[in-house]
Amino acid sequence: MDWLLELGYIGLFVGSFLASTVVPFSADVLLIGMLAAGGSPWVVIAVATIGNFLGGLTSYGIGRLGKWEWIEKLGANPEKIARHKAKIDKYGAWVALLSWVPFIGDILAIALGFFRVKFVPSALFMLLGKFGRFVAWYLIYAAL
């Protein structure tokens, strides 16, 4: 039975990674499933956080590869892009704390990379936000 739990940890890692990229998926369900299956809470939180964090860094990297010319070719509204850039410039790496939020978190991670926000602070805030999310889910699960 231990090997099933080990496979579950691998699935949790992969699922958490994918959930933090542009793939529409939720790692929260996997986290709760692993806890319900008897996974060690701190190992479950660590695996989910690391997978989700690395997925977020991947999104940041995708954004970093982006070019203004591509945005213009896609027909994006320059005024809207300027407004988003102003918000990113105002809050900087702090925006990465919200990278855990479903759907918009992935876009925020890409925007942080695209607008060249400093990597190390962005990564640290991203890690904190994602860790906090999974701890919160564990506390909710434990309280039920």
VEXFI-799262 format. One line per field, with one value per residue: residue number from 1; x, y, z of N, C-alpha, C, O in turn. Coordinates in nm, 4 decimals. Layout:
n: (NUM|...)
neast: (X|...)
nnorth: (Y|...)
nup: (Z|...)
caeast: (X|...)
canorth: (Y|...)
caup: (Z|...)
ceast: (X|...)
cnorth: (Y|...)
cup: (Z|...)
oeast: (X|...)
onorth: (Y|...)
oup: (Z|...)
% end
This chain:
n: (1|2|3|4|5|6|7|8|9|10|11|12|13|14|15|16|17|18|19|20|21|22|23|24|25|26|27|28|29|30|31|32|33|34|35|36|37|38|39|40|41|42|43|44|45|46|47|48|49|50|51|52|53|54|55|56|57|58|59|60|61|62|63|64|65|66|67|68|69|70|71|72|73|74|75|76|77|78|79|80|81|82|83|84|85|86|87|88|89|90|91|92|93|94|95|96|97|98|99|100|101|102|103|104|105|106|107|108|109|110|111|112|113|114|115|116|117|118|119|120|121|122|123|124|125|126|127|128|129|130|131|132|133|134|135|136|137|138|139|140|141|142|143|144)
neast: (0.0819|0.2077|0.3430|0.1419|0.0812|0.3237|0.3179|0.1046|0.2167|0.3898|0.2047|0.0723|0.2755|0.3203|0.0622|0.0295|0.2312|0.1437|-0.0979|-0.0142|0.0670|-0.0381|-0.2317|-0.5587|-0.6363|-0.6773|-0.4803|-0.5617|-0.7606|-0.6168|-0.4376|-0.6098|-0.7098|-0.4768|-0.4241|-0.6527|-0.6047|-0.4172|-0.1689|0.1316|0.0895|0.2822|0.4591|0.2874|0.2086|0.4597|0.5342|0.3245|0.3594|0.6208|0.5929|0.3910|0.5195|0.7425|0.6032|0.4920|0.7268|0.7948|0.5891|0.6563|0.9013|0.8117|0.6763|0.8926|1.0239|0.8644|0.7811|0.7348|0.6584|0.5159|0.2895|0.1754|0.1227|-0.0752|-0.2814|-0.3409|-0.4739|-0.3033|-0.3336|-0.4570|-0.2607|-0.0637|-0.1867|-0.1890|0.0840|0.1535|0.0371|0.1847|0.4371|0.3942|0.3429|0.5303|0.7358|0.5739|0.3311|0.3553|0.2811|0.0174|0.0086|-0.0943|-0.3651|-0.6421|-0.6538|-0.6072|-0.3633|-0.1746|-0.1584|-0.0619|0.1949|0.3103|0.2978|0.4706|0.7155|0.7169|0.7177|0.9607|1.0135|1.2112|1.3724|1.4475|1.3154|1.0519|1.0287|1.0609|0.8362|0.6386|0.6762|0.6160|0.3431|0.2239|0.2881|0.1515|-0.1113|-0.1463|-0.1041|-0.3223|-0.5332|-0.4785|-0.5272|-0.7992|-0.8952|-0.8115|-0.9672|-1.2189)
nnorth: (-0.1198|0.1177|0.1890|0.2862|0.5249|0.6538|0.6797|0.8506|1.0831|1.1514|1.1989|1.4131|1.6053|1.6380|1.7130|1.9479|2.1037|2.1311|2.2619|2.5117|2.6255|2.7274|2.5372|2.4493|2.3539|2.2166|2.2054|2.1809|1.9894|1.7552|1.7773|1.7602|1.5060|1.3498|1.3951|1.2796|1.0175|0.9447|1.0601|1.2128|1.5164|1.7364|1.6493|1.6252|1.8951|2.0076|1.8773|1.9551|2.2330|2.2669|2.1592|2.3307|2.5758|2.5448|2.5207|2.7768|2.9254|2.8397|2.9559|3.2241|3.2239|3.1742|3.4112|3.5815|3.5205|3.6402|3.8910|4.2345|4.2763|4.0485|4.0721|4.2980|4.1977|4.0171|4.1795|4.3091|4.5477|4.8407|5.0382|4.9035|4.7163|4.8927|4.9877|4.7539|4.7142|4.9394|4.8758|4.6491|4.7668|4.9364|4.7670|4.5670|4.2873|4.2009|4.1310|3.8676|3.7262|3.6729|3.4765|3.2289|3.2340|3.0940|3.0725|3.3671|3.3841|3.2465|3.4114|3.6396|3.5511|3.5125|3.7750|3.9014|3.7959|3.8827|4.1627|4.1934|4.1877|4.1733|3.8642|3.7049|3.8252|3.7988|3.5213|3.4395|3.5589|3.4327|3.1669|3.1873|3.2649|3.0424|2.8351|2.9263|2.9040|2.6212|2.5409|2.6666|2.5209|2.2716|2.3270|2.3847|2.1335|1.9753|2.0816|1.9905)
nup: (0.0000|0.0554|-0.1755|-0.3365|-0.2102|-0.2493|-0.5298|-0.5380|-0.4290|-0.6348|-0.8379|-0.7181|-0.7198|-1.0008|-1.0841|-0.9327|-1.0392|-1.3087|-1.2609|-1.1961|-1.4229|-1.7484|-1.7779|-1.7163|-1.4143|-1.0852|-0.8032|-0.5474|-0.5014|-0.5390|-0.3264|-0.1007|-0.1504|-0.1195|0.1504|0.2606|0.1864|0.3642|0.3560|0.4753|0.6378|0.6268|0.4325|0.2139|0.1880|0.1327|-0.1099|-0.2820|-0.2725|-0.3779|-0.6379|-0.7403|-0.7149|-0.8878|-1.1265|-1.1356|-1.1636|-1.4159|-1.5648|-1.5175|-1.6536|-1.9160|-1.9620|-1.9491|-2.1819|-2.3658|-2.6128|-2.7011|-2.9641|-3.0291|-2.8717|-2.9863|-3.2436|-3.1838|-3.1476|-2.9103|-2.6809|-2.6517|-2.4544|-2.2462|-2.1846|-2.0962|-1.8639|-1.7092|-1.6892|-1.5410|-1.2945|-1.2253|-1.2141|-0.9989|-0.7760|-0.8005|-0.7235|-0.5195|-0.6222|-0.6865|-0.4624|-0.4990|-0.6858|-0.6455|-0.6754|-0.8365|-1.1921|-1.2451|-1.1214|-1.2740|-1.4954|-1.3720|-1.2967|-1.5480|-1.6406|-1.4576|-1.5399|-1.8079|-1.7836|-1.6738|-1.3935|-1.1004|-1.0541|-0.8173|-0.5817|-0.6786|-0.7062|-0.4379|-0.3114|-0.4558|-0.3785|-0.1032|-0.1152|-0.2408|-0.0634|0.1636|0.0718|0.0493|0.3127|0.4304|0.3088|0.4206|0.6937|0.6830|0.5990|0.8181|1.0180|0.9645)
caeast: (0.0000|0.2968|0.3790|0.0324|0.0994|0.4383|0.2681|0.0201|0.3035|0.4374|0.0891|0.0502|0.3783|0.2933|-0.0625|0.0535|0.3111|0.0574|-0.1997|0.0458|0.0989|-0.1617|-0.3245|-0.6666|-0.6410|-0.6654|-0.3987|-0.6259|-0.8301|-0.5128|-0.3868|-0.7091|-0.7109|-0.3586|-0.4441|-0.7556|-0.5450|-0.3235|-0.0377|0.1854|0.0524|0.3924|0.5125|0.1871|0.2212|0.5890|0.5308|0.2337|0.4210|0.7357|0.5403|0.3204|0.6216|0.8179|0.5115|0.4864|0.8521|0.7846|0.5052|0.7402|0.9974|0.7394|0.6568|1.0241|1.0574|0.7729|0.8297|0.6316|0.6112|0.4166|0.1672|0.1189|0.0699|-0.1977|-0.3851|-0.3733|-0.4985|-0.1845|-0.3715|-0.4837|-0.1290|0.0016|-0.2490|-0.1380|0.2256|0.1574|0.0086|0.3016|0.5437|0.3600|0.3523|0.6497|0.7396|0.4657|0.2227|0.3764|0.2092|-0.1148|0.0220|-0.1676|-0.5074|-0.6760|-0.6657|-0.5330|-0.2276|-0.0884|-0.1401|0.0267|0.3317|0.3570|0.3172|0.5928|0.8279|0.7107|0.7565|1.0976|1.0234|1.3269|1.3429|1.4605|1.2013|0.9296|1.0292|1.0384|0.6960|0.5584|0.6893|0.5391|0.2007|0.1816|0.2975|0.0393|-0.2345|-0.1583|-0.1211|-0.4619|-0.6163|-0.4581|-0.5972|-0.9436|-0.9187|-0.7923|-1.0759|-1.3447)
canorth: (0.0000|0.2343|0.2285|0.3684|0.6584|0.7121|0.7223|0.9672|1.2005|1.1870|1.2589|1.5442|1.6954|1.6666|1.7890|2.0816|2.1745|2.1665|2.3570|2.6439|2.6761|2.7689|2.4240|2.4747|2.2382|2.2589|2.1199|2.1715|1.8609|1.6542|1.7937|1.7044|1.3622|1.2890|1.3989|1.1797|0.8855|0.9182|1.1211|1.2969|1.6551|1.8237|1.6016|1.6644|2.0404|2.0345|1.8302|2.0427|2.3657|2.2631|2.1419|2.4522|2.6799|2.5244|2.5560|2.9230|2.9744|2.8114|3.0630|3.3437|3.2087|3.1928|3.5557|3.6435|3.4977|3.7181|4.0133|4.3328|4.2589|3.9405|4.1278|4.3868|4.1152|3.9534|4.2817|4.3510|4.6904|4.9001|5.1122|4.8031|4.6635|4.9990|4.9879|4.6368|4.7402|5.0373|4.8041|4.5647|4.8583|4.9916|4.6663|4.4877|4.1447|4.1695|4.0706|3.7227|3.6661|3.6334|3.3799|3.1069|3.2514|3.0208|3.1395|3.4924|3.3663|3.2082|3.5321|3.7286|3.4991|3.5433|3.9211|3.9349|3.7655|3.9669|4.2988|4.1850|4.2139|4.1000|3.7223|3.6498|3.8626|3.7400|3.3794|3.4246|3.5899|3.3270|3.0509|3.2156|3.2624|2.9058|2.7615|2.9713|2.8461|2.4794|2.5331|2.7026|2.4064|2.1675|2.3675|2.3642|1.9889|1.9256|2.1325|1.9209)
caup: (0.0000|0.0577|-0.3111|-0.3877|-0.1538|-0.3201|-0.6608|-0.5117|-0.4132|-0.7689|-0.9042|-0.6560|-0.7716|-1.1426|-1.0900|-0.8774|-1.1389|-1.4220|-1.2158|-1.1843|-1.5567|-1.8143|-1.7817|-1.6189|-1.3256|-0.9459|-0.7176|-0.4163|-0.4955|-0.5202|-0.1905|-0.0098|-0.1771|-0.0573|0.2953|0.2907|0.1658|0.4730|0.3333|0.5820|0.6050|0.5885|0.3041|0.1140|0.1685|0.0685|-0.2489|-0.3571|-0.2821|-0.4697|-0.7731|-0.7785|-0.7250|-1.0117|-1.2346|-1.1379|-1.2224|-1.5583|-1.6199|-1.5152|-1.7630|-2.0423|-1.9751|-1.9732|-2.3231|-2.4478|-2.6774|-2.7296|-3.1011|-3.0291|-2.8131|-3.0876|-3.3522|-3.1347|-3.1465|-2.7733|-2.6619|-2.5885|-2.3331|-2.1431|-2.1477|-2.0185|-1.7298|-1.6375|-1.6589|-1.4318|-1.1698|-1.1956|-1.1723|-0.8674|-0.6698|-0.8233|-0.6901|-0.4249|-0.7004|-0.6872|-0.3493|-0.5484|-0.7954|-0.6089|-0.7055|-0.9592|-1.3217|-1.2596|-1.0708|-1.3867|-1.5757|-1.2957|-1.3067|-1.6834|-1.6471|-1.3834|-1.6286|-1.9281|-1.7489|-1.6222|-1.2502|-1.0479|-1.0372|-0.6812|-0.4970|-0.7340|-0.6720|-0.2937|-0.2811|-0.5172|-0.2899|0.0189|-0.1457|-0.2699|0.0624|0.2465|0.0161|0.0836|0.4579|0.4565|0.2727|0.5223|0.8156|0.6580|0.6006|0.9551|1.1035|0.9317)
ceast: (0.0862|0.3314|0.2678|0.0433|0.2159|0.3969|0.1794|0.1014|0.3556|0.3243|0.0584|0.1505|0.3475|0.1670|-0.0459|0.1356|0.2213|-0.0466|-0.1453|0.0985|-0.0343|-0.2626|-0.4327|-0.6926|-0.6254|-0.5854|-0.4649|-0.6955|-0.7296|-0.4575|-0.4818|-0.7161|-0.5943|-0.3701|-0.5448|-0.7012|-0.4422|-0.1843|0.0035|0.1577|0.1685|0.4577|0.4174|0.1990|0.3504|0.5867|0.4431|0.2960|0.5349|0.6882|0.4749|0.4184|0.7002|0.7312|0.4987|0.6123|0.8552|0.7007|0.5824|0.8382|0.9335|0.7164|0.7864|1.0659|0.9745|0.8359|0.7118|0.5732|0.5018|0.2829|0.0965|0.0563|-0.0609|-0.3132|-0.4284|-0.3875|-0.3793|-0.2170|-0.3952|-0.3515|-0.0556|-0.0562|-0.1987|0.0084|0.2386|0.1302|0.1268|0.4172|0.5186|0.3857|0.4730|0.6337|0.6299|0.3476|0.2334|0.3099|0.0716|-0.1084|-0.0490|-0.3152|-0.5399|-0.6998|-0.5836|-0.3894|-0.1296|-0.0575|-0.0470|0.1720|0.3901|0.3861|0.4436|0.7159|0.8329|0.7584|0.8901|1.1106|1.1348|1.2886|1.3422|1.3462|1.0695|0.9189|1.0010|0.8931|0.6021|0.5592|0.6075|0.3883|0.1491|0.1870|0.1798|-0.0933|-0.2521|-0.1683|-0.2657|-0.5554|-0.6011|-0.5344|-0.7486|-0.9768|-0.9112|-0.9063|-1.2070|-1.3550)
cnorth: (0.1261|0.2823|0.3113|0.5113|0.7295|0.7598|0.8453|1.0942|1.2477|1.2551|1.3972|1.6463|1.7368|1.7511|1.9311|2.1662|2.2232|2.2708|2.4987|2.6965|2.7154|2.6544|2.4474|2.3513|2.2881|2.1583|2.0976|2.0372|1.7487|1.6578|1.7290|1.5524|1.2908|1.2894|1.2923|1.0368|0.8510|0.9723|1.2085|1.4434|1.7420|1.7800|1.6419|1.8133|2.0734|1.9949|1.9213|2.1805|2.3668|2.2482|2.2692|2.5677|2.6663|2.5526|2.7068|2.9841|2.9493|2.9197|3.1945|3.3399|3.2258|3.3412|3.6263|3.6296|3.5848|3.8453|4.1042|4.3142|4.1524|3.9920|4.2171|4.3072|4.0469|4.0526|4.3249|4.5029|4.7521|4.9755|5.0162|4.7437|4.7658|5.0060|4.8711|4.6571|4.8386|4.9699|4.7169|4.6531|4.9110|4.8903|4.5744|4.3414|4.1042|4.1033|3.9179|3.6536|3.6148|3.5298|3.2480|3.1139|3.1795|3.1151|3.2680|3.4797|3.3306|3.3301|3.6297|3.6827|3.5288|3.6930|3.9628|3.9083|3.8590|4.1087|4.3051|4.2276|4.1246|3.9573|3.6767|3.6959|3.8031|3.5932|3.3585|3.4523|3.4843|3.2027|3.0703|3.2071|3.1213|2.8189|2.7982|2.9128|2.7023|2.4577|2.5652|2.5868|2.2934|2.2032|2.3527|2.2153|1.9336|1.9672|2.0586|1.7836)
cup: (0.0000|-0.0827|-0.3753|-0.3372|-0.2226|-0.4600|-0.6468|-0.4959|-0.5488|-0.8464|-0.8501|-0.7085|-0.9157|-1.1562|-1.0400|-0.9741|-1.2532|-1.3837|-1.2079|-1.3172|-1.6203|-1.8299|-1.6762|-1.5323|-1.1840|-0.8650|-0.5823|-0.3971|-0.4711|-0.3786|-0.0896|-0.0270|-0.1115|0.0948|0.3368|0.2762|0.2731|0.4520|0.4505|0.5485|0.5583|0.4583|0.1920|0.0833|0.0943|-0.0789|-0.3338|-0.3772|-0.3837|-0.6142|-0.8242|-0.7997|-0.8556|-1.1346|-1.2490|-1.1974|-1.3728|-1.6274|-1.6241|-1.6332|-1.8998|-2.0667|-2.0089|-2.1198|-2.4170|-2.5027|-2.7074|-2.8688|-3.1085|-2.9771|-2.9159|-3.2019|-3.3119|-3.1262|-3.0078|-2.7672|-2.5877|-2.4589|-2.2166|-2.0921|-2.0611|-1.8769|-1.6461|-1.5982|-1.5436|-1.2969|-1.1281|-1.1481|-1.0313|-0.7552|-0.6833|-0.7865|-0.5922|-0.4947|-0.6974|-0.5684|-0.3927|-0.6599|-0.7663|-0.6490|-0.8369|-1.0785|-1.3311|-1.2103|-1.1807|-1.4733|-1.5048|-1.3058|-1.4442|-1.6954|-1.5724|-1.4690|-1.7481|-1.8991|-1.6758|-1.4753|-1.1959|-1.0092|-0.8916|-0.5902|-0.5478|-0.6948|-0.5231|-0.2558|-0.3402|-0.4274|-0.1627|-0.0054|-0.1677|-0.1447|0.1534|0.2005|0.0619|0.2339|0.4945|0.4228|0.3742|0.6505|0.8004|0.6649|0.7420|1.0475|1.0783|0.9931)
oeast: (0.0433|0.3473|0.2952|0.0182|0.2090|0.4368|0.1792|0.0614|0.3645|0.3460|0.0229|0.1144|0.3483|0.1649|-0.1010|0.1117|0.2229|-0.0801|-0.2217|0.1660|-0.1331|-0.3685|-0.4010|-0.7616|-0.5652|-0.6196|-0.4280|-0.6899|-0.7549|-0.4333|-0.4388|-0.7272|-0.6111|-0.3296|-0.5249|-0.7464|-0.3866|-0.0912|-0.0803|0.1978|0.1549|0.5064|0.4617|0.1993|0.3510|0.6326|0.4816|0.2868|0.5438|0.7380|0.4996|0.4019|0.7217|0.7809|0.4949|0.6060|0.9117|0.7368|0.5749|0.8559|0.9934|0.7348|0.7883|1.1344|1.0095|0.9310|0.6018|0.4535|0.4067|0.1770|-0.0256|-0.0501|-0.1470|-0.4276|-0.5406|-0.3204|-0.3564|-0.1371|-0.3577|-0.3334|0.0082|0.0176|-0.1695|0.0502|0.3254|0.1934|0.1637|0.4870|0.6125|0.4435|0.5131|0.5311|0.5962|0.2726|0.1324|0.2849|0.0162|-0.2104|-0.0618|-0.3826|-0.4727|-0.7586|-0.4971|-0.3027|-0.0159|0.0555|0.0363|0.2623|0.5068|0.4871|0.5163|0.8095|0.9393|0.8304|0.9279|1.2065|1.1505|1.1883|1.2450|1.2842|0.9854|0.8122|0.9249|0.8338|0.4992|0.4550|0.5374|0.3150|0.0422|0.0978|0.1167|-0.1776|-0.3597|-0.2352|-0.3248|-0.6471|-0.6988|-0.5995|-0.8174|-1.0743|-0.9957|-0.9382|-1.2972|-1.4551)
onorth: (0.2303|0.4021|0.3971|0.6067|0.8491|0.8680|0.9331|1.2006|1.3677|1.3567|1.4879|1.7602|1.8554|1.8491|2.0246|2.2860|2.3408|2.3579|2.5952|2.7993|2.7343|2.6739|2.4637|2.2579|2.3934|2.0401|2.0051|1.9786|1.6580|1.5534|1.6522|1.4790|1.1831|1.1934|1.2229|0.9458|0.7412|0.9342|1.2702|1.4906|1.8144|1.8634|1.6877|1.8534|2.1571|2.0712|1.9605|2.2382|2.4577|2.3172|2.3113|2.6478|2.7651|2.6028|2.7591|3.0819|3.0285|2.9686|3.2680|3.4393|3.2850|3.3906|3.7203|3.7160|3.6017|3.8993|4.0568|4.3338|4.1655|3.9599|4.2123|4.3436|4.0219|4.0148|4.3721|4.5760|4.7186|4.9761|5.0446|4.7238|4.7286|5.0279|4.8864|4.6214|4.8228|5.0035|4.7118|4.6183|4.9281|4.9245|4.5105|4.2796|3.9862|4.0280|3.8479|3.5332|3.5243|3.4991|3.1642|3.0111|3.2017|3.2224|3.2774|3.5562|3.3778|3.3488|3.6946|3.7649|3.5662|3.7326|4.0504|3.9882|3.9085|4.1683|4.4095|4.2950|4.0113|3.9330|3.6156|3.6112|3.7618|3.5466|3.2688|3.3781|3.4514|3.1415|2.9788|3.1490|3.0853|2.7369|2.7106|2.8765|2.6645|2.3642|2.4988|2.5572|2.2275|2.1167|2.3127|2.1756|1.8533|1.8969|2.0633|1.7146)
oup: (-0.0497|-0.1059|-0.4591|-0.4109|-0.2509|-0.5032|-0.7331|-0.5431|-0.5748|-0.9125|-0.9254|-0.7382|-0.9486|-1.2308|-1.0981|-0.9886|-1.2893|-1.4640|-1.2125|-1.3224|-1.5493|-1.8896|-1.5584|-1.5729|-1.1632|-0.8595|-0.5100|-0.2890|-0.3918|-0.3180|-0.0035|0.0713|-0.0543|0.1603|0.4365|0.3458|0.2733|0.5230|0.5163|0.4421|0.4597|0.3820|0.0867|-0.0331|0.0040|-0.1640|-0.4440|-0.4856|-0.4663|-0.7032|-0.9372|-0.8918|-0.9259|-1.2354|-1.3604|-1.2720|-1.4482|-1.7344|-1.7226|-1.7035|-1.9897|-2.1779|-2.0884|-2.1744|-2.5338|-2.4462|-2.7358|-2.8897|-3.1854|-3.0312|-2.9304|-3.2520|-3.3962|-3.1009|-2.9895|-2.8400|-2.4715|-2.3652|-2.1029|-1.9720|-1.9626|-1.7808|-1.5275|-1.4881|-1.4578|-1.1968|-1.0108|-1.0529|-0.9535|-0.6520|-0.5860|-0.8147|-0.5826|-0.4326|-0.7050|-0.5740|-0.3305|-0.7218|-0.8555|-0.6556|-0.9376|-1.0647|-1.4181|-1.2524|-1.1817|-1.5184|-1.5681|-1.3217|-1.4554|-1.7536|-1.6190|-1.4708|-1.7852|-1.9792|-1.6226|-1.4376|-1.2416|-0.9422|-0.8471|-0.5258|-0.4680|-0.6549|-0.4867|-0.1775|-0.2812|-0.4039|-0.1195|0.0746|-0.1182|-0.1231|0.2126|0.2826|0.1082|0.2779|0.5796|0.4995|0.4096|0.7091|0.8944|0.7286|0.7816|1.1435|1.1620|0.9736)
% end
